[in-house]
């Protein structure tokens, strides 16, 4: 989802995890703002699940997704998701 949002609205998606990237509640929202807010919400839930998985597995390494904060730029978010996918695929082997 983040790749598509970046492709379609690069100028509006610089900080995809930061609340300044979408309007305040009570203001007018377009589809892009709603998708970006939803993606950020899903990203936060994914971070919680990954943190719990890593703790349960007793892993000491920390995937990049857990180090990202709301000031991360889109390139970092996409990179962290790609890294997580690769790590999870390696764990399946």
N, C-alpha and C positions, 0 to 999 in steps of 0.2 A: 504494500500500500504506500509506503513512504517513497519508493522509487517513482511511482505514478504521480504522487503529489508534487514531488520535486520537479518532475518533467513538465507537468502542466502549469505550475505556479512557482517557479524557482524564486522569484523576487519576493513572494509572500511567505516563504517557508524557511527562512534562514535559521531560525531557532525553533524547531518543531516541538520541543518539549516545554517551551516557555509560555506562560499565560498571556504574554503580550502579542502572541501570534494569532489570537482570535479575539473577537469583541467581548466586552464585558456582558454579563447576563443582563437582559432587559434592553439591549441594543439589537439592531438588525443583524442577522447572521445570513450568510450565503452558504451554499452547499459545501464549498471548499472549507470554510471555517468550521462547519459542523464535522466534516470528515477529519480535519486536522485535530480537533478537540477529541474526537472519538479515538483516533489513532494514539494520541498521547495518553488517554485513559487506559487503553489496552496495553500500551508500552509499560506503564506503571505497574499494572497487574502482572505482566510478564516478568518484570524485574523482581517482584515479590515471590513469584513461583520459582524463578531460577535461584534466588537466594536460598529459599527453603530446600530446593533440590540439592544444591551444593552443600548446605549444612547437613542434611540428612545423609548424604553420601560421604561426608567427612573429607571433602576435597579442600585443599588449602589454596589452590590456584583460584583466581577470581576472574571470571570472564569480563570483557570490556563493558558489557551491558550493565554490570553492577557499578561501574565507576562513572557512568554518565550522569550528569546533573542537568538541570533545566537550561543551562547556558550552552549545551552541546549544539553544534551546528549539524545540519542535515547530513553532511558527509560522514561525520562521526557516528551518527545514529545508524545509518545504513551499514557502515563498516562493522559496528558492534553486533548488529543483527546477523550479518554474514558470518562473522567469527563464531557466534553462538551456534548457528546452524552447522557449521563445519565441526565444531567441538562435539555437538550432540550426535552427529553422524559418525564421528570417530568412536564415540562411546558405544554405539550399537555394534561395532565390529567385533 
